[in-house]
Amino acid sequence: MRIRRWWRFDQWIPVFAAMPRMLAELSADPDSGMRGYRLVFDPRGPWLVQYWDSLEKIYSYAAAPESEHRPAWTAFNTRARSAPNAVGVWRETFPVAGAESMYVGTPPLGLAKAVGTRPVGPRSARARDRQARRDR
């Protein structure tokens, strides 16, 4: 979410308020496909990183008429037409099939917190070697 007109509370508060309901719904349902998330606050508004099992699970949730997402998205689009520059939303989707995360001296965050970790052993000490094994 990007707040472009701070004084337009009527536009951005409903968008801001909708996300916790969606996150609670997804977190309560292990079959939803959402593995975890991280919410970050920025001077221009909050942003959210979510970790999902698959693109299909994301699209299924977004399109489900009984989900919290559908009415929130419909309401956002209605408000956005009445004040097009007040608040915006953005989304980027990256399949992470070959992703690797490294953690030294810190607990797992982000992707590793969402899906777990594997220790590195003598046969997999170099990132290049681990990636080459996955690419075969």
MARLO-858917 format. One line per field, with one value per residue: x negated, y, z of N, C-alpha, C in turn. Coordinates in Angstrom, 2 decimals, padded with zeros to 5 digits, m for minus. Last residue first. Layout:
N
n_X	X / ...
n_Y	Y / ...
n_Z	Z / ...
ca_X	X / ...
ca_Y	Y / ...
ca_Z	Z / ...
c_X	X / ...
c_Y	Y / ...
c_Z	Z / ...
This chain:
136
n_X	m020.37 / m020.04 / m020.85 / m023.61 / m024.13 / m023.60 / m025.73 / m027.94 / m027.59 / m027.86 / m029.64 / m029.12 / m028.21 / m029.71 / m029.63 / m026.43 / m024.06 / m020.70 / m017.79 / m014.67 / m011.35 / m009.45 / m009.51 / m012.14 / m013.14 / m011.92 / m012.22 / m014.72 / m016.36 / m018.62 / m022.09 / m024.54 / m023.63 / m021.79 / m020.64 / m018.49 / m017.64 / m015.27 / m013.96 / m011.23 / m009.68 / m007.99 / m006.94 / m005.01 / m004.00 / m001.70 / m000.24 / 002.08 / 002.57 / 004.53 / 005.19 / 005.76 / 008.53 / 011.22 / 013.06 / 011.61 / 011.02 / 013.47 / 013.68 / 011.36 / 011.92 / 014.16 / 012.94 / 011.11 / 012.81 / 014.27 / 011.93 / 010.60 / 012.00 / 013.91 / 016.00 / 015.06 / 011.72 / 009.57 / 007.48 / 007.21 / 006.32 / 003.93 / 002.44 / 002.44 / 001.02 / m001.53 / m002.16 / m002.65 / m004.02 / m004.64 / m004.63 / m005.31 / m004.02 / m004.12 / m002.56 / m003.87 / m005.99 / m007.80 / m006.83 / m006.74 / m006.04 / m005.37 / m005.65 / m004.37 / m003.66 / m002.34 / 000.74 / 002.43 / 004.66 / 004.46 / 004.40 / 005.91 / 005.10 / 003.83 / 006.04 / 007.34 / 005.30 / 004.96 / 007.50 / 007.45 / 005.24 / 006.26 / 008.22 / 007.05 / 005.93 / 008.29 / 009.53 / 007.51 / 007.49 / 009.88 / 010.32 / 008.00 / 006.41 / 004.02 / 002.10 / 001.99 / 000.67 / m000.47 / m000.54 / m000.85
n_Y	m029.48 / m027.41 / m028.38 / m028.47 / m025.73 / m024.84 / m026.03 / m024.85 / m022.15 / m022.21 / m024.80 / m027.06 / m029.64 / m031.50 / m030.62 / m028.84 / m026.67 / m027.48 / m025.89 / m024.43 / m023.09 / m021.37 / m018.95 / m018.52 / m018.32 / m015.89 / m014.07 / m015.60 / m017.53 / m015.63 / m015.27 / m016.32 / m016.52 / m017.79 / m017.60 / m019.09 / m019.57 / m020.69 / m022.04 / m021.23 / m018.94 / m016.58 / m013.51 / m010.71 / m007.71 / m005.09 / m002.23 / 000.45 / 003.84 / 006.72 / 009.01 / 009.28 / 008.84 / 008.73 / 007.05 / 004.77 / 003.86 / 002.89 / 000.60 / m000.80 / m001.38 / m003.05 / m005.25 / m006.00 / m006.72 / m008.86 / m010.68 / m011.23 / m012.89 / m015.25 / m016.03 / m015.98 / m016.20 / m014.95 / m015.14 / m017.94 / m018.57 / m017.17 / m018.55 / m021.15 / m020.81 / m020.24 / m021.78 / m021.29 / m018.04 / m015.31 / m011.74 / m008.63 / m005.38 / m002.06 / 001.07 / 004.32 / 005.97 / 005.11 / 001.73 / m001.31 / m004.61 / m007.95 / m011.04 / m014.41 / m017.79 / m019.43 / m019.88 / m021.99 / m022.79 / m024.81 / m023.56 / m020.78 / m018.62 / m017.03 / m016.07 / m014.47 / m012.67 / m011.38 / m010.15 / m008.43 / m006.77 / m005.42 / m003.49 / m001.17 / m000.04 / 000.55 / 002.38 / 004.48 / 005.72 / 007.28 / 008.80 / 010.28 / 012.13 / 013.13 / 011.76 / 010.57 / 008.20 / 005.29 / 002.18 / m001.16
n_Z	m011.91 / m010.12 / m007.66 / m008.04 / m008.32 / m005.73 / m004.33 / m005.61 / m004.92 / m002.13 / m000.53 / 001.01 / 000.70 / 001.93 / 004.64 / 004.89 / 006.22 / 007.20 / 006.07 / 007.23 / 006.43 / 005.37 / 006.85 / 007.42 / 004.82 / 003.95 / 006.96 / 009.04 / 011.53 / 013.64 / 012.96 / 012.26 / 009.02 / 006.46 / 003.15 / 000.77 / m002.59 / m005.06 / m007.05 / m006.69 / m006.23 / m008.24 / m007.30 / m007.83 / m006.42 / m006.16 / m004.64 / m004.33 / m003.23 / m002.62 / m004.19 / m006.89 / m007.40 / m005.96 / m007.14 / m007.76 / m005.22 / m004.27 / m005.95 / m005.24 / m002.52 / m002.75 / m004.04 / m002.08 / 000.02 / m001.07 / m001.50 / 000.96 / 002.61 / 000.60 / m000.98 / m003.60 / m004.51 / m005.73 / m003.89 / m003.62 / m006.22 / m006.41 / m004.42 / m005.43 / m007.82 / m006.94 / m003.71 / m000.98 / m000.11 / 001.85 / 001.56 / 002.78 / 002.69 / 003.95 / 004.86 / 003.89 / 003.70 / 005.70 / 006.52 / 008.16 / 007.20 / 007.83 / 006.40 / 006.58 / 005.45 / 003.69 / 002.29 / 001.81 / 003.20 / 005.02 / 007.50 / 008.47 / 009.90 / 008.03 / 006.55 / 008.51 / 009.16 / 006.70 / 006.42 / 008.63 / 008.04 / 005.61 / 006.14 / 007.11 / 004.79 / 003.44 / 005.20 / 005.18 / 002.62 / 002.33 / 004.54 / 004.73 / 003.09 / 003.96 / 002.44 / m000.49 / m000.81 / 000.49 / m000.80 / 000.00
ca_X	m020.49 / m019.79 / m019.41 / m022.87 / m024.37 / m022.73 / m024.33 / m027.74 / m027.62 / m026.56 / m029.67 / m029.62 / m027.39 / m029.50 / m030.89 / m027.42 / m025.05 / m022.09 / m018.59 / m016.07 / m012.32 / m009.52 / m008.24 / m011.20 / m013.56 / m011.61 / m011.73 / m013.75 / m015.75 / m017.56 / m020.76 / m024.45 / m024.79 / m021.67 / m021.75 / m018.68 / m018.46 / m015.81 / m015.40 / m011.60 / m010.98 / m008.13 / m008.16 / m004.96 / m004.99 / m002.00 / m001.10 / 001.59 / 002.35 / 003.83 / 005.11 / 004.38 / 007.51 / 010.05 / 013.53 / 012.20 / 009.93 / 012.90 / 014.74 / 011.54 / 010.76 / 014.29 / 014.06 / 010.63 / 011.83 / 014.96 / 012.84 / 009.97 / 011.94 / 012.71 / 016.22 / 016.05 / 012.78 / 010.83 / 007.90 / 007.65 / 007.53 / 005.05 / 002.65 / 003.06 / 002.41 / m000.75 / m002.10 / m003.00 / m002.93 / m005.25 / m003.95 / m005.88 / m003.88 / m004.22 / m003.04 / m002.81 / m004.91 / m007.19 / m007.68 / m006.18 / m007.05 / m004.78 / m006.38 / m004.42 / m004.07 / m003.26 / m000.18 / 001.24 / 004.76 / 004.63 / 003.16 / 006.22 / 005.93 / 003.02 / 005.05 / 008.05 / 005.85 / 003.85 / 007.05 / 008.52 / 005.20 / 005.17 / 008.60 / 007.82 / 005.07 / 007.30 / 010.17 / 007.81 / 006.45 / 009.40 / 011.44 / 008.19 / 007.59 / 005.23 / 002.29 / 002.67 / 000.23 / 000.41 / m001.27 / 000.00
ca_Y	m030.70 / m027.13 / m028.12 / m029.71 / m026.62 / m024.40 / m026.33 / m026.30 / m022.53 / m021.89 / m023.65 / m025.85 / m028.54 / m031.69 / m030.58 / m029.83 / m026.86 / m027.15 / m027.12 / m024.38 / m023.91 / m022.74 / m019.46 / m018.63 / m019.44 / m017.16 / m014.14 / m014.54 / m017.44 / m016.63 / m014.67 / m015.49 / m016.74 / m017.14 / m017.93 / m018.08 / m020.00 / m019.69 / m022.25 / m022.64 / m019.08 / m017.99 / m014.18 / m012.14 / m008.36 / m006.50 / m002.86 / m000.85 / 002.82 / 005.54 / 009.06 / 009.49 / 007.98 / 009.53 / 008.35 / 005.54 / 004.34 / 004.12 / 001.62 / m000.33 / m000.56 / m001.75 / m004.54 / m005.58 / m005.65 / m007.61 / m010.25 / m010.47 / m011.47 / m014.79 / m016.07 / m014.98 / m016.86 / m015.05 / m013.82 / m017.11 / m019.19 / m016.82 / m017.09 / m020.88 / m021.26 / m019.17 / m021.76 / m022.58 / m018.95 / m016.52 / m013.00 / m009.73 / m006.73 / m003.04 / m000.28 / 003.35 / 006.16 / 006.44 / 002.64 / 000.04 / m003.58 / m006.62 / m010.03 / m013.04 / m016.78 / m020.04 / m018.85 / m021.89 / m021.60 / m025.20 / m024.12 / m021.89 / m019.61 / m017.67 / m016.94 / m015.54 / m013.56 / m012.14 / m011.15 / m009.44 / m007.68 / m006.40 / m004.76 / m002.01 / m000.44 / m000.36 / 001.09 / 003.72 / 004.76 / 006.42 / 008.00 / 009.13 / 011.38 / 013.77 / 011.42 / 011.74 / 009.34 / 006.42 / 003.44 / 000.00
ca_Z	m012.72 / m011.54 / m007.88 / m007.76 / m009.46 / m006.82 / m003.97 / m005.67 / m006.34 / m002.74 / m001.45 / 001.67 / 000.17 / 000.49 / 003.89 / 005.29 / 005.17 / 007.51 / 006.04 / 006.80 / 007.14 / 004.85 / 006.31 / 008.54 / 005.67 / 003.31 / 005.59 / 008.75 / 010.20 / 013.45 / 013.09 / 013.44 / 009.89 / 007.76 / 004.03 / 001.81 / m001.46 / m004.13 / m006.90 / m006.77 / m005.59 / m007.86 / m007.72 / m007.56 / m007.25 / m005.91 / m005.64 / m003.89 / m004.24 / m002.10 / m002.73 / m006.44 / m007.99 / m005.60 / m006.66 / m008.87 / m006.08 / m003.70 / m005.93 / m006.61 / m002.90 / m002.08 / m004.67 / m003.40 / 000.23 / m000.77 / m002.56 / m000.11 / 002.99 / 001.31 / 000.47 / m003.19 / m003.74 / m006.48 / m004.38 / m002.49 / m005.67 / m007.29 / m004.35 / m004.12 / m007.87 / m007.56 / m005.17 / m001.57 / m000.49 / 001.31 / 001.89 / 002.00 / 003.19 / 002.87 / 005.16 / 004.15 / 002.72 / 005.79 / 005.77 / 008.06 / 007.43 / 007.67 / 007.16 / 006.05 / 006.42 / 004.66 / 002.77 / 000.98 / 002.35 / 003.62 / 006.98 / 007.56 / 010.60 / 009.07 / 005.93 / 007.81 / 010.20 / 007.28 / 005.45 / 008.51 / 009.20 / 005.58 / 005.51 / 008.04 / 005.90 / 002.83 / 004.88 / 006.40 / 002.98 / 001.26 / 004.05 / 005.63 / 002.62 / 004.49 / 003.84 / 000.06 / m001.61 / 000.80 / m000.80 / 000.00
c_X	m019.15 / m019.85 / m019.09 / m021.39 / m023.64 / m022.90 / m023.39 / m026.29 / m027.36 / m026.51 / m028.31 / m029.59 / m027.83 / m028.70 / m030.69 / m028.65 / m026.10 / m022.99 / m020.02 / m016.65 / m013.71 / m010.54 / m008.32 / m009.89 / m012.64 / m011.98 / m011.39 / m013.18 / m014.69 / m016.97 / m019.72 / m023.13 / m024.63 / m022.88 / m021.61 / m019.83 / m018.59 / m016.68 / m016.05 / m013.09 / m011.52 / m009.55 / m008.10 / m006.21 / m005.00 / m003.06 / m001.39 / 000.71 / 001.94 / 003.67 / 004.28 / 004.20 / 006.08 / 008.80 / 012.38 / 012.65 / 010.46 / 011.82 / 014.19 / 012.62 / 010.96 / 013.13 / 014.21 / 011.72 / 011.35 / 013.99 / 013.59 / 010.97 / 011.39 / 012.82 / 015.01 / 016.29 / 013.79 / 011.99 / 009.26 / 008.21 / 008.08 / 006.36 / 003.89 / 003.34 / 003.13 / 000.73 / m001.32 / m003.07 / m003.48 / m004.15 / m004.67 / m005.18 / m004.54 / m004.37 / m003.23 / m003.39 / m003.77 / m006.02 / m007.04 / m007.24 / m006.38 / m005.81 / m005.79 / m005.29 / m004.08 / m003.67 / m001.02 / 000.29 / 003.58 / 004.70 / 003.25 / 004.93 / 006.20 / 003.79 / 004.22 / 007.07 / 006.56 / 004.34 / 005.92 / 008.10 / 006.28 / 005.11 / 007.51 / 008.16 / 005.78 / 006.40 / 009.21 / 008.52 / 006.73 / 008.42 / 011.01 / 009.29 / 007.77 / 006.52 / 003.60 / 003.03 / 000.85 / m000.13 / m000.28 / m000.90
c_Y	m031.29 / m028.37 / m027.97 / m029.53 / m027.94 / m025.32 / m025.97 / m026.67 / m024.03 / m022.33 / m023.45 / m024.62 / m027.20 / m030.55 / m030.70 / m029.75 / m027.83 / m027.41 / m026.72 / m025.78 / m023.82 / m023.64 / m020.94 / m019.26 / m019.61 / m018.36 / m015.53 / m014.83 / m016.33 / m016.48 / m015.77 / m014.78 / m015.78 / m017.51 / m017.13 / m018.54 / m018.81 / m020.33 / m021.30 / m022.87 / m020.50 / m018.23 / m015.65 / m012.80 / m009.83 / m006.94 / m004.28 / m001.40 / 001.51 / 004.54 / 007.91 / 009.48 / 008.17 / 008.79 / 009.27 / 006.92 / 005.14 / 004.70 / 002.94 / 000.74 / 000.02 / m000.83 / m003.15 / m004.79 / m005.11 / m006.44 / m008.96 / m009.88 / m010.62 / m013.31 / m015.56 / m014.94 / m015.84 / m015.62 / m013.86 / m015.78 / m018.35 / m017.38 / m016.72 / m019.39 / m020.96 / m019.54 / m020.55 / m022.52 / m020.25 / m017.55 / m014.15 / m010.99 / m007.71 / m004.41 / m001.08 / 001.98 / 005.18 / 006.67 / 004.03 / 000.98 / m002.22 / m005.58 / m008.68 / m012.18 / m015.42 / m019.07 / m019.45 / m020.80 / m021.49 / m024.00 / m024.53 / m022.46 / m020.85 / m018.77 / m017.70 / m016.56 / m014.75 / m013.10 / m012.01 / m010.54 / m008.76 / m007.29 / m005.82 / m003.38 / m001.42 / m000.92 / 000.08 / 002.40 / 003.96 / 005.35 / 007.01 / 008.20 / 010.10 / 013.07 / 011.96 / 011.43 / 010.64 / 007.64 / 004.57 / 001.23
c_Z	m013.03 / m012.41 / m009.37 / m008.03 / m009.26 / m008.03 / m005.11 / m005.34 / m006.50 / m004.19 / m002.10 / 000.77 / 000.76 / m000.13 / 002.37 / 004.41 / 005.70 / 006.30 / 006.37 / 006.75 / 006.53 / 005.54 / 005.93 / 008.06 / 006.88 / 004.20 / 005.12 / 007.37 / 010.14 / 012.05 / 012.95 / 013.62 / 011.07 / 008.59 / 005.32 / 002.69 / m000.51 / m003.05 / m005.92 / m006.54 / m005.64 / m007.34 / m007.31 / m008.14 / m006.86 / m006.90 / m005.20 / m005.00 / m003.59 / m003.24 / m002.15 / m004.93 / m007.46 / m006.08 / m006.28 / m008.41 / m007.26 / m004.60 / m005.40 / m006.70 / m004.30 / m002.45 / m004.08 / m004.14 / m001.11 / m000.54 / m002.23 / m001.10 / 001.84 / 001.66 / 001.27 / m001.68 / m003.22 / m005.67 / m005.06 / m002.99 / m004.52 / m006.78 / m005.16 / m003.95 / m006.56 / m007.59 / m005.66 / m003.09 / m001.06 / 001.12 / 001.20 / 002.48 / 002.24 / 003.48 / 003.88 / 004.40 / 002.91 / 004.82 / 005.88 / 007.50 / 007.28 / 008.07 / 006.82 / 006.94 / 005.76 / 005.76 / 003.89 / 001.42 / 001.39 / 002.67 / 005.51 / 006.96 / 009.76 / 009.80 / 006.97 / 007.23 / 009.55 / 008.35 / 006.03 / 007.54 / 009.15 / 006.82 / 005.63 / 007.45 / 006.83 / 003.93 / 004.26 / 006.08 / 004.25 / 001.75 / 002.97 / 005.14 / 003.43 / 004.02 / 004.42 / 001.52 / m001.13 / 000.07 / m000.60 / 000.00
